[in-house]
Amino acid sequence: MPDVIDFDALAPYERYKMMASLIVPRPVAWVTTRSADGVANAAPFSMFAMVGEEPPLLMVSMDRRKEGNSKDSAVNIDATGEFVVHLADESLVEAMDACSAAHPPEVDELELLGIETRPAEVVGAPIIADAPVAFECELWQRLEIPSRHIYFGQVRRLHARDGLIDRELWRVNLGDYSPVGRFGASFYTTTQDRFALAGAPTRTTIDSL
Ligand SMILES: Cc1cc2nc3c(=O)[nH]c(=O)nc-3n(C[C@H](O)[C@H](O)[C@H](O)COP(=O)(O)O)c2cc1C
């Protein structure tokens, strides 16, 4: 018999564990923001999804710290309405994971960890120079639920590593792209083990999508 779990009867942490451990692997949004005082911040968030293209929206969900206060990323988005979502590939996973350490708001994780950045075009948050992909976002809508702040960002610019995108066909050269997925804690998977089902449209290959 399948194990049927009544979610109404679970505590929030138990619900979180069941969803976060089963809905895997999740892509990770490596989010940069800037505080009202100008301090840059970076942190990873795997409660993250693409949710639409007209307007083009990304969603990132941030819980509160045990003490009840908001994470720096949430405080900064509330203050500026801006953020940048990067995807990290294998070469950057350690730097991305290191950005999850809880530092006080005046600490710039990027500077602390020696992660090189450059200015974005339309938002004040910095772009991580080595990230294969960065989406500049302006806050489109914010939802507040008892456990979380949920931000919908409208993508205004996409920055992609040189050669990653074929702009004639709007295809991505997957040979140059290996974002990691998250299972939980600091437990990741690569995206190297790719396969296309027989009969998949010919324009969909494991090299280009
Ligand atoms: C790979 C990874 C994914 C994470 N995903 C989330 C998430 O989706 N939501 C969240 O609130 N915290 C998540 N965290 C924890 C935050 O990164 C962590 O609380 C961080 O300190 C927040 O930084 P900030 O205060 O600078 O915003 C994740 C951590 C890691 C390592």
The ligand as a Tripos MOL2 file, in Angstrom:
@<TRIPOS>MOLECULE
LIG
   31    33     1     0     0
SMALL
NO_CHARGES

@<TRIPOS>ATOM
      1 C1         22.0860   25.5310   -2.5110 C.3       1 LIG1
      2 C2         21.3030   26.2680   -1.4720 C.ar      1 LIG1
      3 C3         19.9740   26.5920   -1.6970 C.ar      1 LIG1
      4 C4         19.2390   27.3220   -0.7640 C.ar      1 LIG1
      5 N1         17.9230   27.6070   -1.0230 N.ar      1 LIG1
      6 C5         17.2340   28.3980   -0.1760 C.ar      1 LIG1
      7 C6         15.8920   28.7950   -0.4940 C.ar      1 LIG1
      8 O1         15.3260   28.4370   -1.5300 O.2       1 LIG1
      9 N2         15.2570   29.6290    0.3610 N.ar      1 LIG1
     10 C7         15.8490   30.0830    1.4940 C.ar      1 LIG1
     11 O2         15.2330   30.8680    2.2280 O.2       1 LIG1
     12 N3         17.1200   29.7320    1.8290 N.ar      1 LIG1
     13 C8         17.8240   28.9170    1.0130 C.ar      1 LIG1
     14 N4         19.1260   28.5860    1.2960 N.ar      1 LIG1
     15 C9         19.7750   29.1860    2.4730 C.3       1 LIG1
     16 C10        20.2530   30.6250    2.1760 C.3       1 LIG1
     17 O3         21.1940   30.6310    1.1220 O.3       1 LIG1
     18 C11        20.9230   31.1960    3.4460 C.3       1 LIG1
     19 O4         19.9390   31.3460    4.4530 O.3       1 LIG1
     20 C12        21.6810   32.4900    3.2350 C.3       1 LIG1
     21 O5         22.4190   32.7770    4.4180 O.3       1 LIG1
     22 C13        20.8010   33.6920    2.9430 C.3       1 LIG1
     23 O6         21.6610   34.7880    2.7870 O.3       1 LIG1
     24 P1         21.2680   36.2900    2.9450 P.3       1 LIG1
     25 O7         20.8720   36.5540    4.3850 O.co2     1 LIG1
     26 O8         22.5230   36.9920    2.5430 O.co2     1 LIG1
     27 O9         20.1270   36.5480    2.0080 O.co2     1 LIG1
     28 C14        19.8600   27.7710    0.4420 C.ar      1 LIG1
     29 C15        21.2000   27.4100    0.6860 C.ar      1 LIG1
     30 C16        21.9020   26.6460   -0.2490 C.ar      1 LIG1
     31 C17        23.3350   26.2470    0.0310 C.3       1 LIG1
@<TRIPOS>BOND
     1     1     2 1
     2     2     3 ar
     3     2    30 ar
     4     3     4 ar
     5     4     5 ar
     6     4    28 ar
     7     5     6 ar
     8     6     7 ar
     9     6    13 1
    10     7     8 2
    11     7     9 ar
    12     9    10 ar
    13    10    11 2
    14    10    12 ar
    15    12    13 ar
    16    13    14 ar
    17    14    15 1
    18    14    28 ar
    19    15    16 1
    20    16    17 1
    21    16    18 1
    22    18    19 1
    23    18    20 1
    24    20    21 1
    25    20    22 1
    26    22    23 1
    27    23    24 1
    28    24    25 2
    29    24    26 1
    30    24    27 1
    31    28    29 ar
    32    29    30 ar
    33    30    31 1
@<TRIPOS>SUBSTRUCTURE
     1 LIG1         1 GROUP 0 **** ****
